[in-house]
């Protein structure tokens, strides 16, 4: 099996999405592990992409995170559903700013989100 091919990319993407959903729910890796009936070590390995997960584990992780299992493979599936009045308001406000201001907002958002978790 090729260790650097599409399977590794899928594991890494899956792991990043698991971590993103876990953080969005305010859960620690240990809390997710307990809720999904997996070991904390397994959650760490899944999130960093060094290990994949079998279907029963994927289903338990999704259930613990209260998401559809498909949302753990495609970042767009959840984003499309989350487009709501708040997101539309933000987009409307950003449409009127200059490129320089838009870059500033992007950097400010990056700092704010980095400090959050």
C-alpha positions as CSV (number, residue, x, y, z in Angstrom):
1,X,0.0,0.0,0.0
2,X,1.3,3.5,-1.0
3,X,1.8,5.4,2.3
4,X,1.8,8.8,0.6
5,X,-1.1,8.5,-1.7
6,X,-4.8,9.3,-1.7
7,X,-5.5,7.2,1.4
8,X,-3.2,9.3,3.5
9,X,-4.7,12.5,2.2
10,X,-8.2,11.2,3.1
11,X,-7.1,10.2,6.6
12,X,-5.6,13.6,7.1
13,X,-8.7,15.4,5.8
14,X,-10.9,13.2,7.9
15,X,-8.8,13.8,11.0
16,X,-8.8,17.6,10.5
17,X,-12.6,17.6,10.1
18,X,-13.0,15.4,13.3
19,X,-10.8,17.9,15.2
20,X,-12.7,20.9,13.8
21,X,-16.1,19.5,14.8
22,X,-14.8,18.4,18.2
23,X,-13.5,21.9,18.9
24,X,-16.7,23.5,17.6
25,X,-18.6,21.4,20.1
26,X,-16.2,22.4,22.9
27,X,-15.0,18.9,23.5
28,X,-11.6,17.6,24.5
29,X,-10.1,14.6,22.8
30,X,-10.7,12.6,25.9
31,X,-14.4,13.6,26.0
32,X,-14.8,12.6,22.4
33,X,-13.1,9.3,23.0
34,X,-15.4,8.6,25.9
35,X,-18.6,9.6,24.0
36,X,-17.5,7.6,20.9
37,X,-16.3,4.6,23.0
38,X,-12.8,4.8,21.6
39,X,-9.5,5.3,23.3
40,X,-8.1,8.8,23.7
41,X,-5.0,7.5,21.8
42,X,-7.1,6.5,18.9
43,X,-8.7,9.9,18.7
44,X,-5.3,11.5,18.7
45,X,-4.1,9.2,15.9
46,X,-7.3,9.8,13.9
47,X,-7.0,13.6,14.3
48,X,-3.4,13.7,13.2
49,X,-4.0,11.4,10.2
50,X,-1.7,8.7,11.4
51,X,-4.6,6.2,11.6
52,X,-7.9,5.7,9.8
53,X,-11.1,4.6,11.3
54,X,-13.4,1.8,10.4
55,X,-17.1,2.4,9.6
56,X,-18.4,1.5,13.1
57,X,-16.0,4.0,14.7
58,X,-16.8,6.7,12.1
59,X,-20.5,6.2,13.0
60,X,-19.8,6.5,16.7
61,X,-17.6,9.6,16.2
62,X,-20.2,11.3,14.1
63,X,-22.9,10.5,16.7
64,X,-20.8,11.8,19.5
65,X,-20.2,15.0,17.5
66,X,-23.8,15.2,16.5
67,X,-23.0,15.4,12.8
68,X,-23.9,13.3,9.7
69,X,-20.9,11.0,9.0
70,X,-20.6,12.6,5.6
71,X,-19.6,15.9,7.3
72,X,-16.4,14.2,8.5
73,X,-15.2,13.7,4.9
74,X,-16.2,16.9,3.1
75,X,-15.9,20.4,4.6
76,X,-18.4,21.8,2.2
77,X,-21.3,19.6,3.2
78,X,-21.7,21.2,6.6
79,X,-20.9,24.7,5.4
80,X,-23.7,24.7,2.9
81,X,-26.2,23.9,5.6
82,X,-24.8,26.5,8.0
83,X,-25.3,29.4,5.6
84,X,-27.7,31.4,7.5
85,X,-28.7,35.0,8.3
86,X,-25.5,35.6,10.4
87,X,-23.2,34.4,7.6
88,X,-25.2,36.4,5.0
89,X,-24.9,39.5,7.2
90,X,-21.1,39.1,7.5
91,X,-20.8,38.6,3.7
92,X,-22.9,41.7,3.1
93,X,-20.6,43.8,5.4
94,X,-17.4,42.4,3.9
95,X,-18.7,43.2,0.4
96,X,-18.3,46.9,1.1
97,X,-14.7,46.9,2.4
98,X,-11.5,47.6,0.5
99,X,-9.0,44.8,-0.3
100,X,-6.7,46.2,2.4
101,X,-9.5,46.1,5.0
102,X,-10.5,42.6,3.9
103,X,-6.9,41.3,4.5
104,X,-7.0,43.0,7.9
105,X,-10.3,41.3,8.8
106,X,-8.9,38.0,7.6
107,X,-5.8,38.4,9.8
108,X,-7.9,39.6,12.8
109,X,-10.1,36.5,12.4
110,X,-7.1,34.2,12.3
111,X,-5.8,35.7,15.5
112,X,-9.2,35.5,17.2
113,X,-9.7,31.9,16.2
114,X,-6.1,30.9,17.2
115,X,-6.7,32.4,20.7
116,X,-10.0,30.5,21.0
117,X,-8.7,27.0,20.9
